[in-house]
Amino acid sequence: MSAAVAAAAPARERTGVLSACGIVAGPIYVLVAAIQVLTREGFDLTRHPVSVLSNGDAGWIQIANFLVTGALTLAFAAGLARAGEGRWAPRLIALYGLGVVGAGLFAADPMDGFPIGADTTITWHGLAHLAVGGIGFLGLVAACLVLARAHAAAGRRGWAVYSAVTGVVFLAAFLGIASGARVPGLNLAFAAAVVAGWTWLSLTAARLHRTR
């Protein structure tokens, strides 16, 4: 028995490291984005999505933010798979991670006067940004709903409700912003939904880290 426990220890340790990647991904993304929102001249969160921070001389910061947190999310998805947390949840979270990485590889187009003096343009990489980002967001929504069902089946009612609400709220905000509707407060609502999504991801990773 002791030999089996000793042999399993490295595997548990690797799973712990991967789940820790998921814990820090959300705080890193939100903190780096928030600092830029507060310091980048001309940026207005009521009009501009965080993605447009990838433009301008300091655009590399948000690009790096996408790439790093996307890679951390992919690592967490691998941890979920190693921990045996179902078949679809790890795949869907990996899809979200790929979407975040893709958002960094394909920069969003300038819009609504940001960066200052830039014209609103439509480019192939801007369209690719929207496509990969949208696919990633849908992956996150589906992961929330899949894990909500798993939590419910395991009797974890609080986690089930939290996951389901996060998925539904994120989906509603995403559909609203994707519609292109000029509704006051919609951009802020979407930003809040993104924060909620990252928070859910980090808390889900923390739960895995604690239980494993």
Phi, psi and omega in degrees: 000316181297323178294321179294319178297318180296323180290329182280341184301313179299323179295318178296322180295318179296318178297323178296319178295317181294321178292327177298327176301320178292326180297317186274343184302310182298307179303321179298311182300309185295317181295312181296318179294318182297319179299319179291319178303322184277341188242340182282120182296131177091351181277133181229112184295341177284344181239334188247132171287153182302331183303328183289351174296347178289353181263163177088179184297328180264012183298335181298335182294312180289326175300314178297323178300314177299311185295315183292311183288331174294318179295321177296322178294320176297321178296319178296320177301320177296323177295320176299316180296317180296328182278357179073032181276056177080176182267319190272326182303311178299321181294319182290322176291325174298322177298320176297315178301318177297322178297320179293317176299315179299325178296332177279326180288327180245103186291143175291154179281151172301151179201152175048043174080013175236131355298161183305128179090351181277142176275151173291122183232162175235117182235169180295322181286332174292318176295321178296322177301313180297319183293309183291325177295317179297318178297318178297317179299318179295326175298319179295316179301312181296322178297319177302314184289322178296315180289330175300317178295319180295319178297317180298318180295331180270001179083012178267078189297317181300314178295323180297313180295315181300315181295317181295315180297317179300315180297316182292316180297317180296317180298317180298316180294320180295315179297324179296314182288326180291335181290341181077010181293139178267073181256127179304132178085354183295319181295321177293321179297320179292319178300319178295322179294322177297317177298318179298321179295316178294323178297315178300317180299314181294319180291324176296319177294322179295323178296315178298317181298318181291319185281337183261000000 
